[in-house]
């Protein structure tokens, strides 16, 4: 899916129900302590947890994920 986060948006903590792949197209995105920039790729394994995901600038990404993710 194509995901757009407005500036200052924070996504709730969640557990991945399957492998997640993210390609950042525009803006900056923080996943935990890692800052992603346009062109960056991020992969999360099934069962892993993202405690904090947010964007100060706003961002657009392509996200391939599972419908079985669970909010914490």
mmCIF file of the N, C-alpha and C atoms, coordinates in Angstrom:
data_MODEL
# 
_entry.id   MODEL 
# 
loop_
_atom_site.group_PDB 
_atom_site.id 
_atom_site.type_symbol 
_atom_site.label_atom_id 
_atom_site.label_alt_id 
_atom_site.label_comp_id 
_atom_site.label_asym_id 
_atom_site.label_entity_id 
_atom_site.label_seq_id 
_atom_site.pdbx_PDB_ins_code 
_atom_site.Cartn_x 
_atom_site.Cartn_y 
_atom_site.Cartn_z 
_atom_site.occupancy 
_atom_site.B_iso_or_equiv 
_atom_site.pdbx_formal_charge 
_atom_site.auth_seq_id 
_atom_site.auth_comp_id 
_atom_site.auth_asym_id 
_atom_site.auth_atom_id 
_atom_site.pdbx_PDB_model_num 
ATOM 1   N N  . UNK A 1 1  ? 0.833  -1.165  0.000  1.00 0.00 ? 1  UNK A N  1 
ATOM 2   C CA . UNK A 1 1  ? 0.000  0.000   0.000  1.00 0.00 ? 1  UNK A CA 1 
ATOM 3   C C  . UNK A 1 1  ? 0.883  1.235   0.000  1.00 0.00 ? 1  UNK A C  1 
ATOM 4   N N  . UNK A 1 2  ? 0.313  2.355   -0.450 1.00 0.00 ? 2  UNK A N  1 
ATOM 5   C CA . UNK A 1 2  ? 0.991  3.634   -0.396 1.00 0.00 ? 2  UNK A CA 1 
ATOM 6   C C  . UNK A 1 2  ? 0.537  4.327   0.880  1.00 0.00 ? 2  UNK A C  1 
ATOM 7   N N  . UNK A 1 3  ? 1.482  4.718   1.735  1.00 0.00 ? 3  UNK A N  1 
ATOM 8   C CA . UNK A 1 3  ? 1.160  5.316   3.030  1.00 0.00 ? 3  UNK A CA 1 
ATOM 9   C C  . UNK A 1 3  ? 1.740  6.724   3.090  1.00 0.00 ? 3  UNK A C  1 
ATOM 10  N N  . UNK A 1 4  ? 0.910  7.666   3.521  1.00 0.00 ? 4  UNK A N  1 
ATOM 11  C CA . UNK A 1 4  ? 1.375  9.032   3.733  1.00 0.00 ? 4  UNK A CA 1 
ATOM 12  C C  . UNK A 1 4  ? 1.118  9.407   5.185  1.00 0.00 ? 4  UNK A C  1 
ATOM 13  N N  . UNK A 1 5  ? 2.154  9.906   5.844  1.00 0.00 ? 5  UNK A N  1 
ATOM 14  C CA . UNK A 1 5  ? 2.022  10.409  7.215  1.00 0.00 ? 5  UNK A CA 1 
ATOM 15  C C  . UNK A 1 5  ? 2.197  11.915  7.182  1.00 0.00 ? 5  UNK A C  1 
ATOM 16  N N  . UNK A 1 6  ? 1.297  12.630  7.824  1.00 0.00 ? 6  UNK A N  1 
ATOM 17  C CA . UNK A 1 6  ? 1.406  14.085  7.940  1.00 0.00 ? 6  UNK A CA 1 
ATOM 18  C C  . UNK A 1 6  ? 2.543  14.419  8.903  1.00 0.00 ? 6  UNK A C  1 
ATOM 19  N N  . UNK A 1 7  ? 3.114  15.617  8.805  1.00 0.00 ? 7  UNK A N  1 
ATOM 20  C CA . UNK A 1 7  ? 4.159  16.020  9.750  1.00 0.00 ? 7  UNK A CA 1 
ATOM 21  C C  . UNK A 1 7  ? 3.676  15.881  11.201 1.00 0.00 ? 7  UNK A C  1 
ATOM 22  N N  . UNK A 1 8  ? 4.544  15.326  12.037 1.00 0.00 ? 8  UNK A N  1 
ATOM 23  C CA . UNK A 1 8  ? 4.228  15.145  13.450 1.00 0.00 ? 8  UNK A CA 1 
ATOM 24  C C  . UNK A 1 8  ? 3.409  13.899  13.764 1.00 0.00 ? 8  UNK A C  1 
ATOM 25  N N  . UNK A 1 9  ? 3.130  13.069  12.770 1.00 0.00 ? 9  UNK A N  1 
ATOM 26  C CA . UNK A 1 9  ? 2.324  11.866  12.982 1.00 0.00 ? 9  UNK A CA 1 
ATOM 27  C C  . UNK A 1 9  ? 3.146  10.763  13.628 1.00 0.00 ? 9  UNK A C  1 
ATOM 28  N N  . UNK A 1 10 ? 2.509  10.056  14.563 1.00 0.00 ? 10 UNK A N  1 
ATOM 29  C CA . UNK A 1 10 ? 3.114  8.891   15.208 1.00 0.00 ? 10 UNK A CA 1 
ATOM 30  C C  . UNK A 1 10 ? 2.190  7.701   15.004 1.00 0.00 ? 10 UNK A C  1 
ATOM 31  N N  . UNK A 1 11 ? 2.747  6.562   14.543 1.00 0.00 ? 11 UNK A N  1 
ATOM 32  C CA . UNK A 1 11 ? 1.976  5.343   14.350 1.00 0.00 ? 11 UNK A CA 1 
ATOM 33  C C  . UNK A 1 11 ? 2.030  4.541   15.646 1.00 0.00 ? 11 UNK A C  1 
ATOM 34  N N  . UNK A 1 12 ? 0.931  3.913   16.053 1.00 0.00 ? 12 UNK A N  1 
ATOM 35  C CA . UNK A 1 12 ? 0.934  3.212   17.344 1.00 0.00 ? 12 UNK A CA 1 
ATOM 36  C C  . UNK A 1 12 ? 1.877  2.000   17.369 1.00 0.00 ? 12 UNK A C  1 
ATOM 37  N N  . UNK A 1 13 ? 2.380  1.643   18.553 1.00 0.00 ? 13 UNK A N  1 
ATOM 38  C CA . UNK A 1 13 ? 3.215  0.448   18.686 1.00 0.00 ? 13 UNK A CA 1 
ATOM 39  C C  . UNK A 1 13 ? 2.455  -0.770  18.151 1.00 0.00 ? 13 UNK A C  1 
ATOM 40  N N  . UNK A 1 14 ? 3.202  -1.669  17.481 1.00 0.00 ? 14 UNK A N  1 
ATOM 41  C CA . UNK A 1 14 ? 2.548  -2.829  16.873 1.00 0.00 ? 14 UNK A CA 1 
ATOM 42  C C  . UNK A 1 14 ? 3.521  -3.995  16.723 1.00 0.00 ? 14 UNK A C  1 
ATOM 43  N N  . UNK A 1 15 ? 2.943  -5.198  16.669 1.00 0.00 ? 15 UNK A N  1 
ATOM 44  C CA . UNK A 1 15 ? 3.704  -6.434  16.433 1.00 0.00 ? 15 UNK A CA 1 
ATOM 45  C C  . UNK A 1 15 ? 3.411  -6.885  15.007 1.00 0.00 ? 15 UNK A C  1 
ATOM 46  N N  . UNK A 1 16 ? 4.455  -7.248  14.275 1.00 0.00 ? 16 UNK A N  1 
ATOM 47  C CA . UNK A 1 16 ? 4.297  -7.663  12.883 1.00 0.00 ? 16 UNK A CA 1 
ATOM 48  C C  . UNK A 1 16 ? 3.774  -9.099  12.793 1.00 0.00 ? 16 UNK A C  1 
ATOM 49  N N  . UNK A 1 17 ? 2.680  -9.262  12.068 1.00 0.00 ? 17 UNK A N  1 
ATOM 50  C CA . UNK A 1 17 ? 2.085  -10.581 11.867 1.00 0.00 ? 17 UNK A CA 1 
ATOM 51  C C  . UNK A 1 17 ? 2.774  -11.372 10.775 1.00 0.00 ? 17 UNK A C  1 
ATOM 52  N N  . UNK A 1 18 ? 3.583  -10.725 9.987  1.00 0.00 ? 18 UNK A N  1 
ATOM 53  C CA . UNK A 1 18 ? 4.355  -11.345 8.902  1.00 0.00 ? 18 UNK A CA 1 
ATOM 54  C C  . UNK A 1 18 ? 5.511  -10.416 8.579  1.00 0.00 ? 18 UNK A C  1 
ATOM 55  N N  . UNK A 1 19 ? 6.284  -10.779 7.578  1.00 0.00 ? 19 UNK A N  1 
ATOM 56  C CA . UNK A 1 19 ? 7.401  -9.926  7.166  1.00 0.00 ? 19 UNK A CA 1 
ATOM 57  C C  . UNK A 1 19 ? 6.842  -8.610  6.643  1.00 0.00 ? 19 UNK A C  1 
ATOM 58  N N  . UNK A 1 20 ? 7.473  -7.503  7.036  1.00 0.00 ? 20 UNK A N  1 
ATOM 59  C CA . UNK A 1 20 ? 7.081  -6.179  6.559  1.00 0.00 ? 20 UNK A CA 1 
ATOM 60  C C  . UNK A 1 20 ? 8.238  -5.587  5.782  1.00 0.00 ? 20 UNK A C  1 
ATOM 61  N N  . UNK A 1 21 ? 7.924  -4.996  4.620  1.00 0.00 ? 21 UNK A N  1 
ATOM 62  C CA . UNK A 1 21 ? 8.918  -4.299  3.820  1.00 0.00 ? 21 UNK A CA 1 
ATOM 63  C C  . UNK A 1 21 ? 8.439  -2.881  3.589  1.00 0.00 ? 21 UNK A C  1 
ATOM 64  N N  . UNK A 1 22 ? 9.342  -1.917  3.760  1.00 0.00 ? 22 UNK A N  1 
ATOM 65  C CA . UNK A 1 22 ? 9.002  -0.510  3.608  1.00 0.00 ? 22 UNK A CA 1 
ATOM 66  C C  . UNK A 1 22 ? 10.053 0.155   2.728  1.00 0.00 ? 22 UNK A C  1 
ATOM 67  N N  . UNK A 1 23 ? 9.585  0.891   1.726  1.00 0.00 ? 23 UNK A N  1 
ATOM 68  C CA . UNK A 1 23 ? 10.449 1.681   0.851  1.00 0.00 ? 23 UNK A CA 1 
ATOM 69  C C  . UNK A 1 23 ? 10.036 3.136   1.017  1.00 0.00 ? 23 UNK A C  1 
ATOM 70  N N  . UNK A 1 24 ? 10.936 3.976   1.536  1.00 0.00 ? 24 UNK A N  1 
ATOM 71  C CA . UNK A 1 24 ? 10.608 5.377   1.769  1.00 0.00 ? 24 UNK A CA 1 
ATOM 72  C C  . UNK A 1 24 ? 10.812 6.172   0.484  1.00 0.00 ? 24 UNK A C  1 
ATOM 73  N N  . UNK A 1 25 ? 9.766  6.887   0.071  1.00 0.00 ? 25 UNK A N  1 
ATOM 74  C CA . UNK A 1 25 ? 9.789  7.655   -1.170 1.00 0.00 ? 25 UNK A CA 1 
ATOM 75  C C  . UNK A 1 25 ? 10.073 9.134   -0.943 1.00 0.00 ? 25 UNK A C  1 
ATOM 76  N N  . UNK A 1 26 ? 9.538  9.682   0.161  1.00 0.00 ? 26 UNK A N  1 
ATOM 77  C CA . UNK A 1 26 ? 9.621  11.125  0.381  1.00 0.00 ? 26 UNK A CA 1 
ATOM 78  C C  . UNK A 1 26 ? 9.610  11.418  1.880  1.00 0.00 ? 26 UNK A C  1 
ATOM 79  N N  . UNK A 1 27 ? 10.336 12.445  2.301  1.00 0.00 ? 27 UNK A N  1 
ATOM 80  C CA . UNK A 1 27 ? 10.345 12.843  3.704  1.00 0.00 ? 27 UNK A CA 1 
ATOM 81  C C  . UNK A 1 27 ? 11.304 12.002  4.531  1.00 0.00 ? 27 UNK A C  1 
ATOM 82  N N  . UNK A 1 28 ? 11.110 12.049  5.843  1.00 0.00 ? 28 UNK A N  1 
ATOM 83  C CA . UNK A 1 28 ? 11.931 11.275  6.782  1.00 0.00 ? 28 UNK A CA 1 
ATOM 84  C C  . UNK A 1 28 ? 11.015 10.488  7.702  1.00 0.00 ? 28 UNK A C  1 
ATOM 85  N N  . UNK A 1 29 ? 11.443 9.286   8.076  1.00 0.00 ? 29 UNK A N  1 
ATOM 86  C CA . UNK A 1 29 ? 10.665 8.419   8.957  1.00 0.00 ? 29 UNK A CA 1 
ATOM 87  C C  . UNK A 1 29 ? 11.580 7.825   10.007 1.00 0.00 ? 29 UNK A C  1 
ATOM 88  N N  . UNK A 1 30 ? 11.157 7.888   11.255 1.00 0.00 ? 30 UNK A N  1 
ATOM 89  C CA . UNK A 1 30 ? 11.898 7.272   12.353 1.00 0.00 ? 30 UNK A CA 1 
ATOM 90  C C  . UNK A 1 30 ? 11.220 5.959   12.728 1.00 0.00 ? 30 UNK A C  1 
ATOM 91  N N  . UNK A 1 31 ? 11.993 4.892   12.776 1.00 0.00 ? 31 UNK A N  1 
ATOM 92  C CA . UNK A 1 31 ? 11.530 3.597   13.272 1.00 0.00 ? 31 UNK A CA 1 
ATOM 93  C C  . UNK A 1 31 ? 12.465 3.242   14.406 1.00 0.00 ? 31 UNK A C  1 
ATOM 94  N N  . UNK A 1 32 ? 11.975 3.397   15.635 1.00 0.00 ? 32 UNK A N  1 
ATOM 95  C CA . UNK A 1 32 ? 12.850 3.238   16.799 1.00 0.00 ? 32 UNK A CA 1 
ATOM 96  C C  . UNK A 1 32 ? 13.928 4.304   16.751 1.00 0.00 ? 32 UNK A C  1 
ATOM 97  N N  . UNK A 1 33 ? 15.197 3.893   16.768 1.00 0.00 ? 33 UNK A N  1 
ATOM 98  C CA . UNK A 1 33 ? 16.329 4.824   16.732 1.00 0.00 ? 33 UNK A CA 1 
ATOM 99  C C  . UNK A 1 33 ? 16.863 5.047   15.319 1.00 0.00 ? 33 UNK A C  1 
ATOM 100 N N  . UNK A 1 34 ? 16.250 4.400   14.324 1.00 0.00 ? 34 UNK A N  1 
ATOM 101 C CA . UNK A 1 34 ? 16.744 4.485   12.943 1.00 0.00 ? 34 UNK A CA 1 
ATOM 102 C C  . UNK A 1 34 ? 15.972 5.545   12.162 1.00 0.00 ? 34 UNK A C  1 
ATOM 103 N N  . UNK A 1 35 ? 16.716 6.465   11.543 1.00 0.00 ? 35 UNK A N  1 
ATOM 104 C CA . UNK A 1 35 ? 16.101 7.492   10.705 1.00 0.00 ? 35 UNK A CA 1 
ATOM 105 C C  . UNK A 1 35 ? 16.238 7.076   9.243  1.00 0.00 ? 35 UNK A C  1 
ATOM 106 N N  . UNK A 1 36 ? 15.092 7.008   8.563  1.00 0.00 ? 36 UNK A N  1 
ATOM 107 C CA . UNK A 1 36 ? 15.079 6.642   7.150  1.00 0.00 ? 36 UNK A CA 1 
ATOM 108 C C  . UNK A 1 36 ? 14.928 7.887   6.291  1.00 0.00 ? 36 UNK A C  1 
ATOM 109 N N  . UNK A 1 37 ? 15.575 7.857   5.129  1.00 0.00 ? 37 UNK A N  1 
ATOM 110 C CA . UNK A 1 37 ? 15.542 8.943   4.158  1.00 0.00 ? 37 UNK A CA 1 
ATOM 111 C C  . UNK A 1 37 ? 15.027 8.402   2.831  1.00 0.00 ? 37 UNK A C  1 
ATOM 112 N N  . UNK A 1 38 ? 14.600 9.279   1.908  1.00 0.00 ? 38 UNK A N  1 
ATOM 113 C CA . UNK A 1 38 ? 14.113 8.795   0.616  1.00 0.00 ? 38 UNK A CA 1 
ATOM 114 C C  . UNK A 1 38 ? 15.104 7.824   -0.037 1.00 0.00 ? 38 UNK A C  1 
ATOM 115 N N  . UNK A 1 39 ? 14.564 6.712   -0.512 1.00 0.00 ? 39 UNK A N  1 
ATOM 116 C CA . UNK A 1 39 ? 15.387 5.658   -1.122 1.00 0.00 ? 39 UNK A CA 1 
ATOM 117 C C  . UNK A 1 39 ? 15.747 4.552   -0.153 1.00 0.00 ? 39 UNK A C  1 
ATOM 118 N N  . UNK A 1 40 ? 15.579 4.765   1.154  1.00 0.00 ? 40 UNK A N  1 
ATOM 119 C CA . UNK A 1 40 ? 15.909 3.738   2.143  1.00 0.00 ? 40 UNK A CA 1 
ATOM 120 C C  . UNK A 1 40 ? 14.880 2.621   2.149  1.00 0.00 ? 40 UNK A C  1 
ATOM 121 N N  . UNK A 1 41 ? 15.354 1.442   2.548  1.00 0.00 ? 41 UNK A N  1 
ATOM 122 C CA . UNK A 1 41 ? 14.539 0.233   2.647  1.00 0.00 ? 41 UNK A CA 1 
ATOM 123 C C  . UNK A 1 41 ? 14.625 -0.280  4.081  1.00 0.00 ? 41 UNK A C  1 
ATOM 124 N N  . UNK A 1 42 ? 13.498 -0.755  4.596  1.00 0.00 ? 42 UNK A N  1 
ATOM 125 C CA . UNK A 1 42 ? 13.467 -1.319  5.946  1.00 0.00 ? 42 UNK A CA 1 
ATOM 126 C C  . UNK A 1 42 ? 12.676 -2.624  5.905  1.00 0.00 ? 42 UNK A C  1 
ATOM 127 N N  . UNK A 1 43 ? 13.221 -3.666  6.544  1.00 0.00 ? 43 UNK A N  1 
ATOM 128 C CA . UNK A 1 43 ? 12.511 -4.944  6.650  1.00 0.00 ? 43 UNK A CA 1 
ATOM 129 C C  . UNK A 1 43 ? 12.384 -5.323  8.113  1.00 0.00 ? 43 UNK A C  1 
ATOM 130 N N  . UNK A 1 44 ? 11.179 -5.751  8.492  1.00 0.00 ? 44 UNK A N  1 
ATOM 131 C CA . UNK A 1 44 ? 10.921 -6.227  9.859  1.00 0.00 ? 44 UNK A CA 1 
ATOM 132 C C  . UNK A 1 44 ? 10.420 -7.659  9.768  1.00 0.00 ? 44 UNK A C  1 
ATOM 133 N N  . UNK A 1 45 ? 10.946 -8.514  10.612 1.00 0.00 ? 45 UNK A N  1 
ATOM 134 C CA . UNK A 1 45 ? 10.569 -9.923  10.602 1.00 0.00 ? 45 UNK A CA 1 
ATOM 135 C C  . UNK A 1 45 ? 9.246  -10.155 11.326 1.00 0.00 ? 45 UNK A C  1 
ATOM 136 N N  . UNK A 1 46 ? 8.572  -11.225 10.961 1.00 0.00 ? 46 UNK A N  1 
ATOM 137 C CA . UNK A 1 46 ? 7.327  -11.615 11.628 1.00 0.00 ? 46 UNK A CA 1 
ATOM 138 C C  . UNK A 1 46 ? 7.581  -11.774 13.121 1.00 0.00 ? 46 UNK A C  1 
ATOM 139 N N  . UNK A 1 47 ? 6.689  -11.236 13.935 1.00 0.00 ? 47 UNK A N  1 
ATOM 140 C CA . UNK A 1 47 ? 6.810  -11.329 15.387 1.00 0.00 ? 47 UNK A CA 1 
ATOM 141 C C  . UNK A 1 47 ? 7.592  -10.197 16.020 1.00 0.00 ? 47 UNK A C  1 
ATOM 142 N N  . UNK A 1 48 ? 8.316  -9.423  15.211 1.00 0.00 ? 48 UNK A N  1 
ATOM 143 C CA . UNK A 1 48 ? 9.059  -8.296  15.776 1.00 0.00 ? 48 UNK A CA 1 
ATOM 144 C C  . UNK A 1 48 ? 8.095  -7.164  16.119 1.00 0.00 ? 48 UNK A C  1 
ATOM 145 N N  . UNK A 1 49 ? 8.554  -6.251  16.972 1.00 0.00 ? 49 UNK A N  1 
ATOM 146 C CA . UNK A 1 49 ? 7.701  -5.164  17.462 1.00 0.00 ? 49 UNK A CA 1 
ATOM 147 C C  . UNK A 1 49 ? 8.336  -3.821  17.119 1.00 0.00 ? 49 UNK A C  1 
ATOM 148 N N  . UNK A 1 50 ? 7.517  -2.908  16.609 1.00 0.00 ? 50 UNK A N  1 
ATOM 149 C CA . UNK A 1 50 ? 7.919  -1.507  16.458 1.00 0.00 ? 50 UNK A CA 1 
ATOM 150 C C  . UNK A 1 50 ? 7.276  -0.750  17.606 1.00 0.00 ? 50 UNK A C  1 
ATOM 151 N N  . UNK A 1 51 ? 8.112  -0.262  18.533 1.00 0.00 ? 51 UNK A N  1 
ATOM 152 C CA . UNK A 1 51 ? 7.595  0.453   19.695 1.00 0.00 ? 51 UNK A CA 1 
ATOM 153 C C  . UNK A 1 51 ? 7.268  1.905   19.361 1.00 0.00 ? 51 UNK A C  1 
ATOM 154 N N  . UNK A 1 52 ? 8.026  2.486   18.417 1.00 0.00 ? 52 UNK A N  1 
ATOM 155 C CA . UNK A 1 52 ? 7.754  3.872   18.048 1.00 0.00 ? 52 UNK A CA 1 
ATOM 156 C C  . UNK A 1 52 ? 8.101  4.091   16.584 1.00 0.00 ? 52 UNK A C  1 
ATOM 157 N N  . UNK A 1 53 ? 7.127  4.594   15.831 1.00 0.00 ? 53 UNK A N  1 
ATOM 158 C CA . UNK A 1 53 ? 7.301  4.962   14.423 1.00 0.00 ? 53 UNK A CA 1 
ATOM 159 C C  . UNK A 1 53 ? 6.692  6.345   14.272 1.00 0.00 ? 53 UNK A C  1 
ATOM 160 N N  . UNK A 1 54 ? 7.469  7.322   13.758 1.00 0.00 ? 54 UNK A N  1 
ATOM 161 C CA . UNK A 1 54 ? 6.936  8.674   13.628 1.00 0.00 ? 54 UNK A CA 1 
ATOM 162 C C  . UNK A 1 54 ? 7.692  9.450   12.559 1.00 0.00 ? 54 UNK A C  1 
ATOM 163 N N  . UNK A 1 55 ? 7.088  10.554  12.143 1.00 0.00 ? 55 UNK A N  1 
ATOM 164 C CA . UNK A 1 55 ? 7.714  11.422  11.156 1.00 0.00 ? 55 UNK A CA 1 
ATOM 165 C C  . UNK A 1 55 ? 7.525  12.874  11.564 1.00 0.00 ? 55 UNK A C  1 
ATOM 166 N N  . UNK A 1 56 ? 8.625  13.569  11.750 1.00 0.00 ? 56 UNK A N  1 
ATOM 167 C CA . UNK A 1 56 ? 8.562  15.005  12.054 1.00 0.00 ? 56 UNK A CA 1 
ATOM 168 C C  . UNK A 1 56 ? 8.223  15.808  10.805 1.00 0.00 ? 56 UNK A C  1 
ATOM 169 N N  . UNK A 1 57 ? 8.719  15.354  9.646  1.00 0.00 ? 57 UNK A N  1 
ATOM 170 C CA . UNK A 1 57 ? 8.574  16.095  8.395  1.00 0.00 ? 57 UNK A CA 1 
ATOM 171 C C  . UNK A 1 57 ? 7.344  15.687  7.597  1.00 0.00 ? 57 UNK A C  1 
ATOM 172 N N  . UNK A 1 58 ? 6.775  14.528  7.931  1.00 0.00 ? 58 UNK A N  1 
ATOM 173 C CA . UNK A 1 58 ? 5.794  13.894  7.064  1.00 0.00 ? 58 UNK A CA 1 
ATOM 174 C C  . UNK A 1 58 ? 6.547  13.019  6.086  1.00 0.00 ? 58 UNK A C  1 
ATOM 175 N N  . UNK A 1 59 ? 5.895  12.001  5.540  1.00 0.00 ? 59 UNK A N  1 
ATOM 176 C CA . UNK A 1 59 ? 6.583  11.110  4.617  1.00 0.00 ? 59 UNK A CA 1 
ATOM 177 C C  . UNK A 1 59 ? 5.581  10.330  3.773  1.00 0.00 ? 59 UNK A C  1 
ATOM 178 N N  . UNK A 1 60 ? 6.104  9.738   2.715  1.00 0.00 ? 60 UNK A N  1 
ATOM 179 C CA . UNK A 1 60 ? 5.341  8.839   1.845  1.00 0.00 ? 60 UNK A CA 1 
ATOM 180 C C  . UNK A 1 60 ? 6.181  7.587   1.661  1.00 0.00 ? 60 UNK A C  1 
ATOM 181 N N  . UNK A 1 61 ? 5.549  6.426   1.804  1.00 0.00 ? 61 UNK A N  1 
ATOM 182 C CA . UNK A 1 61 ? 6.280  5.171   1.632  1.00 0.00 ? 61 UNK A CA 1 
ATOM 183 C C  . UNK A 1 61 ? 5.396  4.118   0.969  1.00 0.00 ? 61 UNK A C  1 
ATOM 184 N N  . UNK A 1 62 ? 6.050  3.143   0.376  1.00 0.00 ? 62 UNK A N  1 
ATOM 185 C CA . UNK A 1 62 ? 5.385  1.934   -0.099 1.00 0.00 ? 62 UNK A CA 1 
ATOM 186 C C  . UNK A 1 62 ? 5.569  0.910   1.003  1.00 0.00 ? 62 UNK A C  1 
ATOM 187 N N  . UNK A 1 63 ? 4.468  0.335   1.473  1.00 0.00 ? 63 UNK A N  1 
ATOM 188 C CA . UNK A 1 63 ? 4.498  -0.596  2.597  1.00 0.00 ? 63 UNK A CA 1 
ATOM 189 C C  . UNK A 1 63 ? 3.873  -1.919  2.186  1.00 0.00 ? 63 UNK A C  1 
ATOM 190 N N  . UNK A 1 64 ? 4.638  -2.985  2.327  1.00 0.00 ? 64 UNK A N  1 
ATOM 191 C CA . UNK A 1 64 ? 4.152  -4.340  2.093  1.00 0.00 ? 64 UNK A CA 1 
ATOM 192 C C  . UNK A 1 64 ? 4.125  -5.004  3.452  1.00 0.00 ? 64 UNK A C  1 
ATOM 193 N N  . UNK A 1 65 ? 2.931  -5.344  3.933  1.00 0.00 ? 65 UNK A N  1 
ATOM 194 C CA . UNK A 1 65 ? 2.803  -5.828  5.305  1.00 0.00 ? 65 UNK A CA 1 
ATOM 195 C C  . UNK A 1 65 ? 1.691  -6.860  5.412  1.00 0.00 ? 65 UNK A C  1 
ATOM 196 N N  . UNK A 1 66 ? 1.517  -7.411  6.576  1.00 0.00 ? 66 UNK A N  1 
ATOM 197 C CA . UNK A 1 66 ? 0.512  -8.436  6.856  1.00 0.00 ? 66 UNK A CA 1 
ATOM 198 C C  . UNK A 1 66 ? -0.751 -7.803  7.420  1.00 0.00 ? 66 UNK A C  1 
ATOM 199 N N  . UNK A 1 67 ? -1.889 -8.385  7.093  1.00 0.00 ? 67 UNK A N  1 
ATOM 200 C CA . UNK A 1 67 ? -3.144 -7.968  7.700  1.00 0.00 ? 67 UNK A CA 1 
ATOM 201 C C  . UNK A 1 67 ? -3.242 -8.448  9.152  1.00 0.00 ? 67 UNK A C  1 
ATOM 202 N N  . UNK A 1 68 ? -2.283 -9.268  9.581  1.00 0.00 ? 68 UNK A N  1 
ATOM 203 C CA . UNK A 1 68 ? -2.311 -9.841  10.916 1.00 0.00 ? 68 UNK A CA 1 
ATOM 204 C C  . UNK A 1 68 ? -1.488 -9.053  11.936 1.00 0.00 ? 68 UNK A C  1 
ATOM 205 N N  . UNK A 1 69 ? -1.031 -7.848  11.574 1.00 0.00 ? 69 UNK A N  1 
ATOM 206 C CA . UNK A 1 69 ? -0.333 -7.013  12.551 1.00 0.00 ? 69 UNK A CA 1 
ATOM 207 C C  . UNK A 1 69 ? -1.265 -6.728  13.720 1.00 0.00 ? 69 UNK A C  1 
ATOM 208 N N  . UNK A 1 70 ? -0.701 -6.593  14.909 1.00 0.00 ? 70 UNK A N  1 
ATOM 209 C CA . UNK A 1 70 ? -1.523 -6.332  16.111 1.00 0.00 ? 70 UNK A CA 1 
ATOM 210 C C  . UNK A 1 70 ? -1.028 -5.075  16.806 1.00 0.00 ? 70 UNK A C  1 
ATOM 211 N N  . UNK A 1 71 ? -1.937 -4.146  17.061 1.00 0.00 ? 71 UNK A N  1 
ATOM 212 C CA . UNK A 1 71 ? -1.581 -2.957  17.829 1.00 0.00 ? 71 UNK A CA 1 
ATOM 213 C C  . UNK A 1 71 ? -1.369 -3.347  19.280 1.00 0.00 ? 71 UNK A C  1 
ATOM 214 N N  . UNK A 1 72 ? -0.400 -2.731  19.941 1.00 0.00 ? 72 UNK A N  1 
ATOM 215 C CA . UNK A 1 72 ? -0.080 -3.056  21.326 1.00 0.00 ? 72 UNK A CA 1 
ATOM 216 C C  . UNK A 1 72 ? -0.678 -2.040  22.271 1.00 0.00 ? 72 UNK A C  1 
# 
